[in-house]
Structure formats: structure tokens, C-alpha cells
Amino acid sequence: MTFANGRPYLAIPGPSVMPDRVLRAMHRGAPNIYTGDLIEMTRGLIPDLKAVARTAGEVAIYIGNGHAAWEAALANVLSPGDTVLVLGTGRFCHGWGEMAEGLGVSVETLDFGDRAAIGLDRVEEVLAADRDGRIKAVLAVFVDTSSSVKNDIAGVRAVLDRLGHPALFMVDCIASLGCDRFEMDAWGADVMVAACQKGLMTPPGMSFVWFTARAAVARETARCVTRYWDWKPRVEADEYWRYFDGTAPTHHLYGLRAALDMIAEEGLPAIWARHEGLARAIWAALDAWAQGGPLRPNIADPALRSHAVTSVEAGSPNGLALQDWCRDRAGLTLGIGLGRTPADAFFRIGHMGHVNAHMVLGALAVIDAGLKALAIPHGRGALEAASQVIADRAATTASP
Ligand SMILES: *Cc1c(COP(=O)(O)O)cnc(C)c1O
């Protein structure tokens, strides 16, 4: 029999759970795009988007997913024949590099594999050897969604500064913005990209490129930029249609407005603390399961783990079997072993955005039931350990 009937839960790393408030904000007829509320509302999104990224720089909005923001960011600062350095820690940074290749940019990759974070020593070696400044930009992913590693962004900036290397520093925060603490200005990113369907809790279809004055200077000589991806008219928008180079993504804007209101009401520090507590509950369960079977967190060091997504190695084909069981028997959809070999040895838990303790504890209990049903060996006490984390954190955190 199945226990899947009831409200399904999509615990994947994007699209994330959409709050009813966001969905209700979108449930309306077509608005006036010439005058009225929509125009003012769009202007009001800009300072709030900058606040979420912790930057005093600019932000351009694109109708497109994260891949669109990848291309937009690259096109505005690079020219064909330029070289970029990709710091690979999972599928996504390599994907961004492939996007650069498509623009005629040469890509050099430092690959740290899919179980480790960026090694700053190796970054320093490569940049120090680049005496004539051939490397025009360094590309890093803050949280790589495939490996669930969290990289030291301020650390990479410190290497660039120590060497006085002029490369722009470009960071992908698509999986992590509004989940893991990120400080664009304080940590020294020149360009940052994110999309709306993960920590920002809005249906897929919008993405953003934030950039500093330094990146704006690079835009003046970049030859990859094309009319549509040009961020300049979007941030200087003197007429409404220029924000999006055409019709506005009207309903997404209403949804995003509601999501940014929710973020402002909870406050970023409280949001970061909630994500950390939920992540630690998941890790506590994983530690218990790992005591008596094949389950392991993909990233061994908790300090290098994302608070938004957790990749779990479960042995082949247990990863896939668990995904199937949880979905078909209990209404819980887990993330696939994206970019991993063999893919059926892995699963991922998305815990980003509109997620609370009962959702995460419920997901862990379903996984625990799946392990039992599928006779996958596992240590006991995972739910006990997870609920203890939530109880302890709820008691000690200052907010309510
Ligand atoms: C989801 C994701 C992307 C890709 O975003 P799409 O909206 O699927 O194009 C890129 N980078 C990271 C880190 C992601 O999590």
C-alpha cells in the first residue's frame, strides 16, 4: 500500500517550496504595464534585492533561470579570447565554465572534485603564476548544489588581494542566497548571480545579476555583451520596459514582492539561523544512520557543508531506491544524485527557503521508514538525535 496521498513535499534543491503568500500574490489578472502599482512595485524590489545580497552595488533582473544569469554575468564583463579560471567543486561551477566556452572564452579549471571545498593554496599557486594577468575572471560557486559543499568566498578574495591580481571575482549564489549567510560587499565578490526559485521562494523564471562599480568598468570594454543581456539599460531603466527589455514578468514580480516581504519580516540573521538549525538536525540524523550502514554525508567536514542542501551517499542502488520509495510510498520527493557516478548511489535533501522543523523532521522520519522498508542497514536513533537538535536550538536562540 501507499501513504503518499496527502500534501506532497518536494524536498529538492529547487524549485523549493512556494509559500501560499507568494502564490496568492500571483493569483490575479493581467496588470497594467504602462502606469500604476506595478511600476512602483518593481522599483521597490531593487533595494530589497540589494539588501538580500548585502551589497551597495547594482542589480539587473532577467526573465530566465539560473543559466540565464550565468550567461548574462559573463557576457557583461568578458570578451572572446579572454581566459577565466573555474574553481570546480561539483557540477555547477563546471556548467558555468561551459557557458563561458560558448561565448568564446577560454576556460582553465582547477578541479577540487565533488567532495571537497576550494583549496586556497592551489588557487594562490595558479594566480601567482599568472604574472601577465591573462586570467580575467575567477568563477566560484558559493554552495555547489550537486556536492552540497560550501566554499570560502572571502578566502578567495583574500588570495586575489594578497597577490594584487586584477581578475574579477564572480560568484554563483543560486542555491544559497537567502539560506546561507552571504556578504557580497564584505566578502569581496565583484559579480554575483542568483535565481528566484531556491532561497527566494518564487516559481522558476527570474534571475538576477548583482555587480559592483569595478564590474561596471569591465562592462565598458566587454565584447561578449549583446543587446538583450546588457545589464546597463536594465539598471538605468528610464522607461519601464527597459527593466526587462520587453514585457515585464508581471506575476513573478508580485510573487517576488511577497517573498522579499517575508524575508524582511523574518530578518536575514533569523533566516540564516533557521537554516543552520534545520541543517544540523539533518546532519545529526545522518551521523546516527552512518553508525550502522552505508549512509554518509557527501561532505565530511560540517564546517564545509551548505545549510540549504545536503548530498548523501547511500551506496548503489540505495540512493535511487530510497528516492523511489519516499516518493511513491510517502509523498516525499528527494533530490537526485545530480552529476554523480553512479548517480543511483546518491540522494539530496533540499532544505532551502520556506522550510520549518516539522517539514524537516517529517522528511527525516520518512527516510528512516524507507531505510527500514528497503532493509538498508542503518544506525538507530536518527530521529531522536534530530529532534534533540531542534529542541536545543529552539531553547537557546534569542528570537521567539
Ligand atoms: C540551480 C542552480 C543552478 C542552475 O539554475 P537553473 O535555474 O536550473 O538554471 C546553477 N547553480 C547553482 C549553484 C544552482 O543551485
PDBQT file of the ligand as one rigid body, heavy atoms in Angstrom, charges set to zero:
ROOT
HETATM    1  C1  LIG A 501      20.048  25.545  -9.507  1.00  0.00    +0.000 C 
HETATM    2  C2  LIG A 501      21.426  26.012  -9.720  1.00  0.00    +0.000 A 
HETATM    3  C3  LIG A 501      21.873  26.492 -10.960  1.00  0.00    +0.000 A 
HETATM    4  C4  LIG A 501      21.041  26.438 -12.202  1.00  0.00    +0.000 C 
HETATM    5  O1  LIG A 501      19.880  27.170 -12.087  1.00  0.00    +0.000 OA
HETATM    6  P1  LIG A 501      18.716  26.940 -13.154  1.00  0.00    +0.000 P 
HETATM    7  O2  LIG A 501      17.635  27.845 -12.679  1.00  0.00    +0.000 OA
HETATM    8  O3  LIG A 501      18.369  25.496 -13.110  1.00  0.00    +0.000 OA
HETATM    9  O4  LIG A 501      19.244  27.349 -14.489  1.00  0.00    +0.000 OA
HETATM   10  C5  LIG A 501      23.161  26.969 -11.038  1.00  0.00    +0.000 A 
HETATM   11  N1  LIG A 501      23.976  26.998  -9.972  1.00  0.00    +0.000 NA
HETATM   12  C6  LIG A 501      23.591  26.535  -8.780  1.00  0.00    +0.000 A 
HETATM   13  C7  LIG A 501      24.538  26.576  -7.627  1.00  0.00    +0.000 C 
HETATM   14  C8  LIG A 501      22.300  26.028  -8.614  1.00  0.00    +0.000 A 
HETATM   15  O5  LIG A 501      21.914  25.551  -7.423  1.00  0.00    +0.000 OA
ENDROOT
TORSDOF 0
